[in-house]
Amino acid sequence: MRIDKFLNCVNITKRRVISEDMCRSGVVSINDTIVKPAKVVKIGDTITIKYLSRTAKYEVLDIPTTKTIAKTMQSKYVKEII
């Protein structure tokens, strides 16, 4: 699954366009490598998002098979790393 679709699907971003813009502006990285929106996410990858005030890190636990998931199911697919 593409990184922009993944971030939207697991409810990290509200819309795919936002995920796309974040990737294009260089604030999203996978395994410490800045990525484009079409980069494929794999189980075990570490996604880092650099916001203005903080940096968030997520570990990919599973890839969703549906277009959207419930917010309560987010912990099945990603785990926030502190």
N, C-alpha and C positions, 0 to 999 in steps of 0.2 A: 504494500500500500504506500502511496506517495506521502511524504511528510506533511504537506499542506492538508491533505484529506484526513490524515491520522490525527493531527492536532484538533481539527474541527470535530471529527467523529467521537473522540474521547473527551470532548467538552473542555479542552484547554483554552481554545478560542471560540468565540461565538459564531463567527462566519469564516468560510474558507478563504474569502478574499483577504481577510485580515491575516490569516496564516500565510497566504501567498506573499503579501506585502512585507511581512516580518522576515520571510526567507530572502526576499530580494534585497532588503535593506541590510542583511548580514547579521541579524541578531539571533538567528537560530543555527545551532550546530549539532551535529551528531558525532559522538566520540571525538570531540574537540576539533572537528573540521567543519567550517562554515559551509552550509549546503544551499542548493537551489530548491525551489518548490517541488521539483519532480524526483528528488532523491528518494529511493525506496527505503522504508523502515523495516528492520528485522528484529526479531525477538532477541533481547539482551542488549540492544543499543542503548546508549545514554544520550538523551536529548537535553541540550542546554539552551535556555532562552534568557537573553540579557535584556531585562526591562530597565527603565531609567533609574529606578530606586533600588532594584534588587536583581538577583540572578536566581532562576529556578532551574532545577535539574530533575529529570524524570528518567526512570528506567522502564523500558518497554517489556511488559510481561507477556502480552499476547496481542495478536492482530485481530481486530473486529472483522466479522464477515458481513455485517450489515452496514447500511449507510449511516445510521445514527444509533446511539446506545443511550440508555437512561443514565442520568447523572449519578445515581446510586451504584451503577455498575462500573464506574470509572476505575475503582481500585482493582478490578480484575484485569485491566489492560495496562495501566501505568501505576508506578509507585514513585512518589516524590522523594527525592534524596535530599537530605539536609546537609 
